Amino acid sequence: MSLLAELVKKVAIEEGFSLSGIAPAAPLRELDYFPVWIKAGFHGEMDYLAKTNDAGELRRAALANVAPWARSVVVCAANYNSATPYSTQCRAPDRGWISRYAFIESDYHDLLLARLRHVESRMVEHIVAEGHPSPRTWCYVDTGPVVERVLAQHSGIGWTGKNACILNQQLGSWLFLGVILSAHALPPDLPAADRCGSCTRCLDACPTQALVAPRQLNATRCISYLTIEQRGPVPEELREKMGRHLFGCDICQDVCPWNRRAPASPDPAFSPRTELVNPLLEWISGMNIEEFRRTFRKSPVKRAKLDGLLRNAAIAMGNSGDRRHLPRLRELAQHENPAVAEHARWAISRLETPPIADSER
């Protein structure tokens, strides 16, 4: 079994993954928080996170609740970091911010799932060749009822940082995760040690205070949630704090000391699309459905839908302080989608209202 585990990890690297490890398919104490998190409503409109099995148990609260047959989990991680500046380093008021993972050439879900299935195939072939029956397996890349980062921690890939992202000592947190659940038992690796120490930079930097405690994220306040998952209006008290984010947010990762020396990925599949690195707000806010589909056909950005992206662009323009955005905002204020129109009116009011001088406060 140890030889098979090493073979699986070797194949994962050959397929283009940066790291790989084996986690046990056992109850993991880190998942004890999940029912409490759901009960607090921190998942917001992401109802899929609260789905239960036939016994009424939360599917993501334990691997046994969804795959009682699983005996081990192969976890693979791919470095998607690029040599581009952090989005929030851009000060130009005519440009917005897109999360680092979303301006690459391909949709990582499809790309990594194909690689994961090659690893799965090689693993099953070896098991059968050794005289064992073909095991039941499932592959997931952000689409299954599992909490990948907890499994990644127990596979030795990294520890869960205080920003709730997986962190690796060499690669930082710019990691995509994929898992293979297997009915064939493989010897697990040792869990990764927590190396966050006393650092709280991610908690301190979050503009919306979405990190209510170390490793506890209130998704309903997270800029990533607000720009992607939130349908309809964004709470007004959070709009100003969203800055010029169009899709996703990396602030809690940008400030992490472990990312200071994180290497750029050598994988050409993760090359950034230059037009999406701090894209022009005029371009994004003027998109029609055809251009949106053409531009984001293979991108995670399509999840926000055109109306969501236009709503986000209106907020970004309102936070830019640049009155040159007013003509476009007046166009968006007549948009057929009520949320787009309302956010555009909010942005217009924000740009037309002169800032209060310090002496007047």
Secondary structure, 3 states (H helix, E strand, C coil): CHHHHHHHHHHHHHCCCCEEEEEECCCCHHHHHHHHHHHCCCCCCCHHHHCECCCCCEHHHCHHHCCCCCCEEEEEEEECCCCCCCHHHCCCCCECEECHHHCECCCHHHHHHHHHHHHHHHHHHHHHHCCCCCCCEEEECCCCCCCHHHHHHHCCCCEECCCCCEEECCCECCEEEEEEEECCCCCCCCCCCCCCCCCCHHHHHCCCCCEEECCEECHHHCHHHHHHCCCCCCCHHHHHHHCCEEECCCHHHHCCHHHCCCCCCCCHHHCECHHHCCCEHHHHHCCCHHHHHHHCCCCHHHHHHHHHHHHHHHHHHHHHCCHHHHHHHHHHCCCCCHHHHHHHHHHHHHHHCCCCCHHHC
